[in-house]
Amino acid sequence: MKTENTSSRKIKIGLDVDGVLADVIETWISYNNKIRTPIIKSEIVEWDFWKRSRIEQFNFFEELSNCWKNWEIIPPTESQLSLDIDEMSKIGSVDIVTAREKSTNHYVKNWLRSKNIHYSEYVQVPEGPEKANLDYDVFIDDSPINAKEIVGASKNIIIYNQPWNLRFNDPHAKRIDRLKDSIPLLKSIADHQN
């Protein structure tokens, strides 16, 4: 009879919000399309797409932050997020790890609560690439910039597929289309850690 190893530790999972849980870009697109040339999500094939669209970077990030003031209308990326995150929590400690303006944290936490998303800690960093310096066994993120930094720090990255990250290609990065696809990957990482 197999006994459970009580000395094994749970892995630490850093879970991103924008583009992984919250489809905030859809809310921004709705705003953008009222004031500029219309854009559809599938056309956003670069992380810094605003350059090609001749949108000032500061304006884009300010507009994105303003979207969070109306957090009630931001759609989730998927319908079963809370169930998938509960499954992830059986494998490891799930923290929300997000790069954003501090003024939006309250709105994001409200959104997470409204979607019944449970997590251990809420960690905010000023810039996405700083995530690579944090003490996590694996990150789930949609940013190709963050993914590059995380891989460079010899850490595990699971990329949540979005049009803007499909050009990032690294053999150390794993990809998922749905959050539940991360479960077997997380189990594999946990097995290798213990």
N, C-alpha and C positions, 0 to 999 in steps of 0.2 A: 504494500500500500504506500502510495506517495504522500509524503507530508509536505506541507507548505513551508517554504523557506522564510522564516520570520526575520532574517537579517537583510532581505532584499529591500532596497529603497525604491520609492516611487520616483519616476523621472519627473523633471520639471519642464513643463510645456509653456512656451510663450506664444499666445494666440493674438493675432492682430485683429483690429476691428474693421476699419475702412477697406472695402474691397474683398474682405474675407467673410465677415459677418453682416456688416451693413453695406447695402448697395447705394452708398451716398452719391456716387457718381451719377446715378439715374436722377437723383434729386437736383444735382448741379446742372445736368443736361437740360432738364425741364426749365430751369432758370435761364441758362445760357441761350436756349433757343428762342426766348422771348426778346432778347436784346442784341443778339449777334447772329451770324450765319449758323443755321442749324447743324448740329453734330449728332451722330448716333453712336452708341457705345462701341459697336464693332469697328468703327473708324479710329478709335483711340488705340493705336498700335504702338505707341511709344510712351514711356513714363512721363516725359516732359513734352507731351503733345501740344501744350499751350503755346510753345514756341512756333510751331508750324501754323497754329491757328491765330497767330499774332495777338495773343493774350499775354499781358504782363504777368510774370510769375507771382508777384505780390498780390495782384488782383485775383488771380485764380485761387490762391490759398485763402485769401480773405473771403471770397465767395463760398469756397468749400466749408470754411469754418462757420459762415453765416447759415449754411444749410442746416447745421446742427441745432440752430436756435429753433428750428421747426422739426425737432427730432421725431415727433409723432408721425410725420409723413414719410420718413426714410424707410424704404422697404428692406427686408432682410434679403440676403443673397439666396437663401433657401428657406423652405417651410419647416423643416425638422431640426433646426439648429440646436435647440435646447436639449433634445433627446441625444443628438450626436455628441454634444459637449458633456452631458452626463456620462455617456459611454467612455469618453476620453478620460474623465475624472477617475474612472476605475483603474486606469493604467498609470496615470500620473497626476501631479498637482497642476491644475490649469490656471495660469495667470493671464489676465488681459494685459498685453504689452503693446502700447500704442504711441505713435509719435504725433503730437498735435499741440495746438495752442492751448495753454492751461484753461483759458476761459471756456473751452468747450467740454471739459471733463464732466461737469455736472449734467450736461445734456446727454453725453454718451452713456453715463451711468444710468440715467433715466431710461434711455433706449434699451440698454441691456436688461434692466429690471422688467420693462414692459414686455420683453420677449422671453422672460423666464430663463435667462441665461445665468447660470451659476458659475462662479469662479472664486479662486482663493484670494488673489491680490489684484489690484489695479495699478499698473506701472506705466507712468507717462514719461517719455523721453522727448527732448526738444527736437531732435533730428532722427529720422529713421535709421540711418547707418549706425547710430550709437547702440542700437539693440545688440549688435554683435559683441559688445563689451559686457553684456549682462550674463549672469550665471544661470543659463538654461541649457538643458540637454538637447532640446529641439525647438525650433521656431516654425510657426505656420504663418506665412505672410504672402502678400501678392506683389510686393515691390521688387523689381529686378535689381535695384540699387542695394536694397537691404540684403537680398539673397547673395549678391556678390560679396558683400562685407562679411556675412555670416559664414559662407563657404571659406573665405579667406582667413577667418578665425578658427578654422577646422571644427566648426559646429554643424549640427544637423539642421537642414532646412527642408521644409515641405512647402512647395509653392502652390498656392491656390490659383488655378488657371484663370486668367483674365486676358483680354485682348492685348493689353499693354505689357504683358510679361512673356508672351509666347516666343519672342526672339532671344530670350535669355536661355542659354544652353550650357549646362555644366553637368558632367556625369555624377557629381556628388549631390546634386539637388534632386529631390523626388517631386513629382507633380501629382496633383489631385484635381478632379473636376467637381467633386462634392466633398463636404467635410467628413462624411462617414467613410470615405475612401482613405482617410488618414488613420483609421483604427488599426488595420493590420500593420501599417508602417510604424505606428507608435509602439505596438506590441513587439515588433522586431527590434526596435531601438531599445526598449526596456529589457528585452532578453539579453541583448549584447552588453548592457550596462551592469547587469547583475551576475 
